[in-house]
Amino acid sequence: MSTHTTGAAFTTLTVEERDDRVVVTLDRPEARNAISARMIRELHTVCEWLEDEPRFLLLTGAGHVFAGGADIAELRERGRDQALQGVNSRLFERVRRLPMPTVAAVDGWALGGGAELAYACDLRIAGPDAVFGNPEPGLGILAAAGACWRLPELVGESVAKQVLLAGRRLDAQAALACGLVADVVPAEELTSAAHRLIDRMARQSATALRLTKLVVDAPGAHPVADDLAQAVLFEGADKRERMTAFLERGSARSTTPAPSEARS
């Protein structure tokens, strides 16, 4: 059980800690959950927890909106020095590098920085009203918190350029068709569907998931990385226990008489 204290420490997030996952709701409904400097700091705190005690992360938004973008009033006042600090991009990259898989449950708008936060997660699941977009050029800036290189990796260069250059917004079905989201479910089932997705992953070996994520995310992936990660897993008790259980289940099925044999 986690020893972290939640509640009063957060003003822009609602955080629920469970044994195997942390559920974070972006909670600035009066601003369509716009990502403010305070929210960035609070999300860094959550990342610190998950780096210290690896668990799944489920990200969602309050009020049928994921995040309408960065806080424009704050963004307008940022200058060159703040841009070079990578205020948003460093957080989103930290989210991407969390040890265990992350899931974004997107209902309604995920625009600008909100979309980039969703792109940084390992998996996304959407409600029918979800909309992804990067309208930054209309504000005289670019999507500089990962979208310009992460989105082409997720959906391909052509679709990414439609979003980043031509202002195309991807609704839920378009996002599903291009592989940006894993599934589209009714809004009232979105959170439970995201939890079921995490439940499915939670039945796997946690160490195997962590090493698989490291290898998939490694720049310039190389077969040696596969070999080294597999070598670690091959020496673990978890691998032997899981494979023994699999073989025992198979042996039990093969020795159970078929209904016709049982009647003979």
Long-range contacts (C-beta under 8 A, 24 or more apart in sequence): 2-49, 2-53, 4-49, 9-42, 9-45, 10-42, 10-45, 11-38, 11-42, 12-36, 12-38, 12-39, 12-42, 13-39, 13-42, 13-43, 13-46, 14-62, 15-46, 18-55, 19-55, 20-55, 20-56, 20-198, 20-202, 21-55, 21-56, 21-57, 21-58, 21-198, 21-202, 22-46, 22-49, 22-50, 22-55, 22-56, 22-57, 22-58, 23-58, 23-60, 24-57, 24-58, 24-59, 24-60, 25-60, 25-61, 25-62, 26-59, 26-60, 26-61, 26-62, 26-66, 26-67, 26-114, 27-61, 27-62, 28-62, 29-62, 29-63, 29-65, 31-68, 31-71, 32-63, 32-65, 32-67, 32-68, 32-69, 32-109, 33-61, 33-62, 33-63, 33-65, 33-66, 33-67, 33-68, 33-114, 34-67, 34-68, 34-69, 34-70, 34-71, 34-72, 34-114, 35-67, 35-69, 35-70, 35-71, 35-88, 35-113, 35-114, 35-117, 36-70, 36-71, 36-74, 37-71, 37-74, 37-87, 40-87, 40-88, 40-91, 43-91, 43-95, 44-91, 44-94, 47-91, 47-94, 47-95, 47-98, 50-98, 50-99, 50-100, 51-98, 51-99, 54-98, 54-99, 54-100, 54-206, 54-210, 55-100, 56-100, 56-101, 56-102, 56-103, 56-198, 56-201, 56-202, 57-95, 57-98, 57-100, 57-101, 57-102, 57-103, 57-121, 58-102, 58-103, 58-105, 58-194, 58-195, 58-198, 59-102, 59-103, 59-104, 59-105, 59-117, 59-118, 59-121, 60-104, 60-105, 60-106, 60-107, 60-190, 60-191, 60-194, 61-106, 61-107, 61-108, 61-114, 63-108, 64-107, 64-108, 64-127, 64-129, 64-187, 65-107, 65-108, 65-109, 66-104, 66-105, 66-106, 66-107, 66-108, 66-109, 66-110, 66-114, 66-118, 66-130, 67-109, 67-110, 67-111, 67-113, 67-114, 67-115, 67-117, 67-118, 68-109, 68-111, 68-112, 68-114, 69-111, 69-112, 69-113, 69-114, 69-135, 70-112, 70-113, 72-139, 75-139, 75-141, 83-144, 86-145, 88-113, 88-116, 88-144, 88-145, 89-144, 89-145, 89-146, 92-116, 92-117, 92-119, 92-120, 92-145, 92-146, 93-120, 93-146, 95-120, 95-121, 96-120, 96-121, 96-122, 96-146, 96-217, 97-217, 99-210, 99-213, 100-206, 100-209, 100-210, 100-213, 101-198, 101-201, 101-209, 101-213, 103-194, 103-197, 103-198, 105-190, 105-191, 105-193, 105-194, 106-130, 106-132, 106-181, 107-187, 107-190, 111-135, 111-169, 112-136, 112-143, 113-145, 115-143, 115-147, 116-143, 116-145, 116-146, 116-147, 116-150, 119-146, 119-147, 119-150, 119-151, 119-154, 120-146, 120-150, 122-213, 123-182, 123-197, 124-175, 124-180, 124-181, 124-182, 125-181, 125-182, 125-183, 125-184, 125-185, 125-190, 125-193, 125-194, 125-197, 126-172, 126-175, 126-176, 126-181, 126-183, 126-184, 126-185, 126-190, 127-172, 127-184, 127-185, 127-186, 127-187, 127-190, 128-172, 128-184, 128-185, 128-186, 128-187, 129-172, 129-187, 130-171, 130-172, 130-175, 130-181, 130-184, 131-169, 131-170, 131-171, 131-172, 132-163, 132-169, 132-170, 132-175, 132-180, 133-163, 133-167, 133-168, 133-169, 133-170, 134-163, 134-164, 135-167, 137-164, 137-165, 137-167, 138-167, 154-179, 154-180, 155-179, 155-180, 205-233, 205-236, 205-238, 205-239, 205-242, 207-232, 207-233, 207-236, 207-238, 208-233, 208-238, 208-239
